[in-house]
Amino acid sequence: MARAMHGDRGSATVEFAMVLPAFVAMLGVVMGGVAWGQDSMRVHQAASTGARVAIVEGDGAAVAAAHRVAGAAAHVSVNRAEGWVTVRVEIPARGLVPAAQASAVAKDQR
């Protein structure tokens, strides 16, 4: 009987060592998803802010405002057509986190 119990010694350590890589991989996927979600919210906010500022203060101020929200690495473009202003913001990919992009459209009522 004592010999059977002695044979299980260290099995918990082996099981933990087998599960640890899967846990670390899952944690990495979750953290990447959270990072992409934050980037996505930032680009949406930056595009919205840029569109509002473009109507009131012009295109240069809109680009500056979008960069303040999304960060200096963001690509910002402002297009005007038929009384509408479209601001498009894109944050490039970082490591395994994919790029995030958004655009906002506002009516120029001036």
C-alpha positions as CSV (number, residue, x, y, z in Angstrom):
1,M,0.0,0.0,0.0
2,A,2.8,2.4,0.9
3,R,4.5,1.6,-2.4
4,A,1.4,2.7,-4.5
5,M,1.3,6.1,-2.7
6,H,5.0,6.6,-3.2
7,G,4.6,6.2,-7.0
8,D,2.4,9.4,-7.3
9,R,5.1,11.6,-5.8
10,G,5.7,14.6,-8.2
11,S,2.7,14.0,-10.4
12,A,1.1,17.4,-9.4
13,T,4.3,19.2,-10.6
14,V,4.3,17.3,-13.9
15,E,0.6,18.1,-14.5
16,F,1.2,21.8,-13.6
17,A,4.2,21.9,-16.0
18,M,2.0,20.4,-18.8
19,V,-0.8,22.9,-18.3
20,L,1.4,26.0,-17.8
21,P,2.2,26.7,-21.6
22,A,-1.5,26.5,-22.5
23,F,-2.4,28.9,-19.7
24,V,0.3,31.4,-20.7
25,A,-0.9,31.2,-24.4
26,M,-4.5,31.8,-23.3
27,L,-3.4,34.7,-21.2
28,G,-1.5,36.2,-24.1
29,V,-4.6,35.9,-26.4
30,V,-6.7,37.7,-23.8
31,M,-4.2,40.4,-23.2
32,G,-3.9,40.9,-27.0
33,G,-7.7,41.2,-27.3
34,V,-7.8,43.8,-24.5
35,A,-5.0,45.8,-26.2
36,W,-6.9,45.7,-29.5
37,G,-10.1,46.8,-27.8
38,Q,-8.4,49.8,-26.3
39,D,-6.9,50.7,-29.6
40,S,-10.3,50.4,-31.2
41,M,-11.9,52.7,-28.7
42,R,-9.1,55.2,-29.1
43,V,-9.4,55.4,-32.9
44,H,-13.2,55.8,-32.7
45,Q,-12.9,58.6,-30.2
46,A,-10.1,60.2,-32.2
47,A,-12.1,60.1,-35.4
48,S,-15.2,61.5,-33.7
49,T,-13.1,64.3,-32.1
50,G,-11.4,65.1,-35.4
51,A,-14.7,65.4,-37.2
52,R,-16.1,67.8,-34.7
53,V,-13.0,69.9,-34.6
54,A,-12.7,69.9,-38.5
55,I,-16.1,71.6,-38.7
56,V,-15.3,74.4,-36.2
57,E,-11.5,74.9,-36.6
58,G,-10.4,73.4,-39.9
59,D,-8.5,70.4,-41.1
60,G,-5.1,71.1,-39.5
61,A,-6.7,71.4,-36.1
62,A,-8.7,68.2,-36.7
63,V,-5.5,66.3,-37.5
64,A,-3.9,67.7,-34.3
65,A,-6.9,66.8,-32.2
66,A,-7.1,63.3,-33.5
67,H,-3.4,62.8,-32.8
68,R,-3.8,64.0,-29.2
69,V,-6.5,61.3,-28.7
70,A,-5.0,58.4,-30.8
71,G,-1.3,59.1,-30.3
72,A,1.5,60.3,-32.5
73,A,1.8,57.0,-34.4
74,A,-1.8,57.2,-35.7
75,H,-2.4,58.0,-39.4
76,V,-5.1,60.7,-39.7
77,S,-6.8,61.9,-42.9
78,V,-9.5,64.5,-43.4
79,N,-11.6,64.6,-46.5
80,R,-14.3,67.1,-47.4
81,A,-17.0,66.4,-50.0
82,E,-20.4,68.0,-50.7
83,G,-20.7,69.6,-47.3
84,W,-19.5,66.5,-45.3
85,V,-16.3,66.0,-43.4
86,T,-14.8,62.6,-43.1
87,V,-12.0,61.9,-40.6
88,R,-10.3,58.5,-40.8
89,V,-7.9,57.4,-38.1
90,E,-5.7,54.2,-38.2
91,I,-3.3,52.9,-35.5
92,P,-0.7,50.6,-37.0
93,A,-0.3,47.0,-35.8
94,R,1.8,46.5,-32.7
95,G,3.4,43.1,-32.4
96,L,0.6,40.5,-32.5
97,V,-2.1,43.2,-32.0
98,P,-3.8,44.0,-35.3
99,A,-4.2,47.5,-36.7
100,A,-7.3,49.4,-35.6
101,Q,-9.1,51.9,-37.8
102,A,-12.2,54.0,-37.7
103,S,-13.8,56.9,-39.5
104,A,-16.3,59.6,-38.5
105,V,-18.5,61.7,-40.7
106,A,-20.0,65.1,-39.8
107,K,-22.2,67.6,-41.7
108,D,-20.4,70.9,-42.3
109,Q,-23.2,73.4,-41.7
110,R,-21.2,76.6,-42.2
